[in-house]
Amino acid sequence: MLIMTDENKNPIKTIEYTPELGTEIAKLYAAGIPLYNISKQGSRFPERNELYHWVSVFDDLKSKIAAARESHAAALVEQTIDISDNAFDAVRARNQIQARQWIASKISRQFADRVDVNVNHVSITAALKEARARLQCDPAAAVDAQVIDVTAPQLIAASDNKSDDESDLVPIPVDDDIFS
């Protein structure tokens, strides 16, 4: 066991890691208490730096913390409701709520602002084969559409006065390439 000291050479509390203590830390984290505040929960918990070191060194604690992340994010979101219900200072409450929402969105995809639209693999080969088979059976039946003449000139009124006389209508030329 390494005895650490602060900048004034005073000994810092040292605690030995046990799996039971790791489970207790994970439960507190799942309840919405950040890791940096768990060290302030009593003398049975290590200092903040040592706690972060434990999470990086002890695989069982690392997996317990990872499993508790979803619950931690949900607890943060629930805290926003309590803050909004009991707030006296609206600006401070808004900042607290936004901070918790932001952290929850980084911890859990469930509370993220954007939707994950990653598509790993989509094959349309089967659909194309079926479409070709339908066309090969009866090509005349495959075309069932109405033809619309889109090249007919459109007519507009030559003046702002509305009239029923079609002699005031002027044809507008239609450009074939509308995207250039």
C-alpha positions in Angstrom: 0.0 0.0 0.0 1.4 3.4 -1.1 0.9 6.3 1.3 0.3 9.4 -0.7 0.7 12.9 0.6 -0.7 16.3 -0.4 1.2 19.4 -1.3 1.8 20.0 2.5 3.3 16.5 3.0 0.2 15.5 5.0 -0.8 11.9 4.5 -3.8 11.3 2.4 -6.2 8.6 3.4 -5.4 5.3 1.7 -7.9 2.5 1.3 -7.3 -0.9 0.0 -9.6 -2.0 -2.8 -12.0 -4.9 -2.3 -14.7 -6.3 -4.7 -17.4 -5.4 -2.1 -16.2 -1.8 -2.0 -16.2 -1.8 -5.8 -19.9 -3.0 -5.8 -20.8 -0.2 -3.4 -19.0 2.4 -5.6 -20.9 1.1 -8.6 -24.2 1.3 -6.8 -23.6 4.9 -5.8 -22.6 5.7 -9.4 -25.7 4.1 -10.7 -27.7 6.2 -8.3 -26.4 9.3 -10.1 -23.5 10.3 -7.9 -20.5 11.2 -10.0 -17.2 9.4 -9.4 -15.6 12.6 -8.2 -18.2 13.0 -5.5 -18.1 9.3 -4.3 -14.8 10.0 -2.5 -16.6 12.6 -0.4 -19.2 10.1 0.8 -17.3 9.0 3.8 -14.0 7.7 5.1 -14.5 4.2 3.6 -14.1 5.6 0.1 -10.7 6.5 -1.5 -9.7 10.0 -2.6 -10.8 11.1 -6.0 -7.5 10.4 -7.8 -7.2 7.0 -6.3 -10.8 6.2 -7.2 -10.1 7.1 -10.9 -6.9 4.9 -10.7 -9.0 2.0 -9.3 -11.4 2.2 -12.3 -8.5 2.1 -14.7 -6.6 -0.7 -12.9 -9.3 -3.1 -11.5 -11.2 -4.8 -14.3 -14.1 -5.9 -12.1 -14.7 -2.3 -11.0 -14.3 -1.1 -14.6 -17.0 -3.6 -15.7 -19.3 -2.6 -12.8 -19.0 1.1 -13.6 -19.7 0.3 -17.3 -22.8 -1.6 -16.4 -24.0 1.2 -14.1 -23.6 3.9 -16.9 -27.2 3.6 -18.2 -28.6 3.9 -14.7 -26.3 6.8 -13.9 -27.5 8.7 -17.0 -31.2 8.0 -16.2 -30.6 9.2 -12.6 -29.1 12.5 -14.0 -32.1 13.0 -16.2 -34.4 12.4 -13.1 -32.4 14.9 -11.2 -33.3 17.5 -13.8 -37.0 17.1 -12.9 -36.3 17.6 -9.2 -34.2 20.7 -10.1 -36.9 22.2 -12.2 -39.6 21.5 -9.6 -37.7 23.0 -6.7 -35.8 25.8 -8.4 -35.8 29.4 -7.0 -33.2 30.7 -9.3 -34.2 30.0 -12.9 -30.8 30.8 -14.5 -29.0 28.5 -12.1 -31.6 25.8 -12.5 -31.4 26.0 -16.3 -27.6 25.6 -16.2 -27.8 22.6 -13.8 -30.4 21.0 -16.0 -28.5 21.6 -19.2 -25.3 20.2 -17.6 -27.0 17.1 -16.5 -28.7 16.6 -19.9 -25.4 17.1 -21.7 -23.5 14.6 -19.5 -26.4 12.0 -19.8 -26.2 12.4 -23.6 -22.5 11.6 -23.5 -22.9 8.6 -21.2 -25.8 7.0 -22.8 -27.0 6.8 -26.4 -30.6 6.7 -25.1 -30.3 10.4 -24.1 -28.1 11.5 -27.1 -29.3 14.4 -29.2 -28.8 12.7 -32.5 -30.1 9.4 -33.9 -27.6 6.7 -34.9 -28.3 6.0 -38.6 -25.4 3.6 -39.3 -26.3 0.8 -41.6 -23.8 -2.0 -41.7 -24.9 -3.9 -44.8 -27.9 -3.8 -47.0 -28.2 -6.1 -50.0 -30.8 -5.4 -52.7 -29.7 -8.3 -54.9 -32.8 -10.4 -54.1 -35.1 -7.5 -54.8 -33.5 -6.8 -58.1 -33.8 -10.4 -59.2 -37.5 -10.4 -58.3 -38.0 -7.2 -60.3 -36.2 -8.6 -63.3 -38.3 -11.8 -63.1 -41.5 -9.8 -63.1 -40.4 -7.9 -66.1 -39.4 -11.0 -68.1 -42.7 -12.7 -67.6 -44.9 -10.0 -69.1 -43.1 -6.7 -70.1 -46.4 -5.1 -71.4 -48.0 -5.6 -68.0 -45.0 -4.0 -66.2 -45.7 -0.6 -67.7 -48.9 0.8 -66.3 -48.5 4.6 -66.3 -50.1 7.7 -67.6 -48.0 9.8 -69.9 -48.1 13.6 -69.1 -46.8 16.1 -71.6 -44.4 18.3 -69.6 -43.1 20.2 -72.6 -46.4 22.1 -73.4 -45.9 25.8 -73.0 -47.4 27.4 -69.9 -49.5 30.5 -70.3 -49.6 33.5 -68.1 -51.5 36.8 -68.2 -49.6 39.6 -70.0 -50.9 42.2 -67.6 -51.9 42.5 -64.0 -55.6 42.9 -65.0 -57.5 39.7 -64.8 -59.5 39.0 -67.9 -61.4 36.1 -69.2 -60.0 36.7 -72.7 -57.3 34.2 -73.6 -55.8 36.6 -76.1 -53.9 38.3 -73.2 -52.1 35.0 -72.3 -48.4 34.8 -73.3 -46.6 31.5 -73.7 -43.6 30.9 -71.5 -40.8 28.9 -73.0 -40.0 25.7 -71.1 -36.4 24.9 -70.6 -35.6 21.2 -70.9 -32.7 21.4 -68.4 -34.1 23.0 -65.2 -31.2 22.1 -63.0 -28.4 24.0 -64.8 
